[in-house]
Structure formats: structure tokens, C-alpha cells
Amino acid sequence: MSDFGKRLKDIRESKGLSQSKLAKIVQLHHSIIGRYERSEAKPTIDVVIKLADALETTASYLLGEVDNPILFQNPQMLQRFKDILSFNKKDQEHIIYAIDALINSVKLKAI
């Protein structure tokens, strides 16, 4: 089973959806979901996006680009990262340094 097929099946099952129910949500025939999960067919990028939306995950997760199914799902966080990427390298380094310091501070409080 390809990474896409396995991820699709795993997250569909974790959401308690049957292949038929997911197919209905994304307006596909139920048999195609099974074919995707068995790597017998490859979806178009538009279908990957619809599947990701229906499963409350990201296309990046389904495609195997990230291992966390909800990474960058929050549009506000994603916009912040896009903003940081638009800055010059030095400003990016300063912002990342500050973020790392804040994250470490919060982690230490949790101990």
C-alpha cells in the first residue's frame, strides 16, 4: 500500500467514516476510495484537497510530506509562517530564535 493509500485509510478509519460515507462527502463513487486506499488509482490534486478537507487534515499529510495530520491546518498559523518566509534571512533568524525561546519557556513550565 502506498503512503497515500495507507494514510487515507488510517485517517478515514480514525474519523469513523466508511469508504461510502467519505465518497459521498467528496462526491465520488465509493469504489474509488477503495482503489485509492489499495493504490490501484491515483487521485488528482483537486481530489486530494477535497479528501483532506473532508478528513480535517492537510493534503501535505495525505501526500506524505508531513507526518502530523493536523500540521498547518490552522490558517492563522500558516499565515504567520508565510509572513516569516517573506522576511529577509536575518529577520527570519531573529524571529525563529525568539519563538524557540518562548517554546522552551513553556515546555519548562510544564515540567
C-alpha positions in Angstrom: 0.0 0.0 0.0 1.5 3.4 -0.9 2.0 6.0 1.7 -1.0 7.9 0.3 -3.3 4.9 0.4 -2.3 3.9 3.9 -2.6 7.5 5.2 -6.0 7.9 3.6 -7.3 4.6 5.1 -5.8 5.3 8.5 -7.3 8.8 8.9 -10.6 7.8 7.4 -10.9 5.0 9.9 -9.8 7.2 12.8 -12.6 9.6 11.9 -15.1 6.7 11.9 -16.0 7.0 8.3 -16.8 4.2 5.9 -15.5 4.4 2.3 -19.1 5.0 1.2 -19.6 7.9 3.6 -16.3 9.6 2.6 -17.1 9.1 -1.0 -20.5 10.8 -0.6 -18.9 13.7 1.2 -16.4 14.4 -1.6 -18.8 13.4 -4.3 -17.1 10.3 -5.6 -18.2 6.8 -6.2 -17.4 4.6 -3.1 -15.4 2.2 -5.1 -12.8 4.8 -6.0 -11.9 5.4 -2.3 -11.1 1.7 -2.0 -9.0 1.9 -5.2 -7.1 4.9 -3.7 -6.5 3.0 -0.5 -5.2 0.0 -2.3 -3.0 2.1 -4.6 -4.9 1.0 -7.7 -5.6 4.6 -8.6 -4.1 8.0 -8.0 -6.3 11.0 -7.3 -6.0 14.4 -8.9 -4.7 17.2 -6.7 -8.2 18.6 -6.6 -9.5 15.3 -5.1 -6.6 15.2 -2.6 -7.6 18.6 -1.4 -11.3 17.6 -1.1 -10.3 14.4 0.8 -8.0 16.4 3.1 -10.8 18.9 3.9 -13.3 16.1 4.5 -10.9 14.3 6.8 -9.9 17.5 8.6 -6.3 17.1 7.7 -4.0 18.6 5.0 -3.0 17.5 1.5 0.6 17.5 2.7 -0.2 14.8 5.3 -2.1 12.6 2.8 0.8 13.0 0.3 3.4 12.0 2.9 5.1 15.4 3.0 4.5 15.8 6.8 3.8 13.2 9.5 1.4 15.2 11.6 -2.2 15.0 10.2 -3.1 18.5 11.6 0.2 20.3 10.9 -0.5 23.7 9.3 -4.2 23.1 9.3 -4.7 26.3 11.3 -4.9 29.1 8.7 -3.7 31.7 11.2 -0.6 29.8 12.0 0.1 29.1 8.3 -0.2 32.8 7.5 2.3 33.6 10.2 4.8 31.2 8.7 4.2 32.6 5.3 4.8 36.1 6.7 8.1 35.0 8.2 9.2 33.5 4.9 8.7 36.8 3.2 11.2 38.5 5.5 14.9 38.7 4.9 17.2 35.9 6.2 18.4 37.9 9.2 14.9 38.8 10.4 13.8 35.2 9.9 16.7 34.0 12.2 15.8 36.6 14.9 12.1 35.6 14.8 12.9 31.9 15.0 15.3 32.5 17.9 12.5 34.3 19.8 9.9 31.6 19.0 12.4 28.9 20.2 12.9 30.8 23.4 9.2 31.1 24.1 8.6 27.4 23.3 11.4 26.3 25.6 10.0 28.6 28.3 6.5 27.0 28.0 8.0 23.5 28.0 10.0 24.2 31.2 6.8 25.4 32.9 5.1 22.0 32.1 7.8 20.0 33.9 
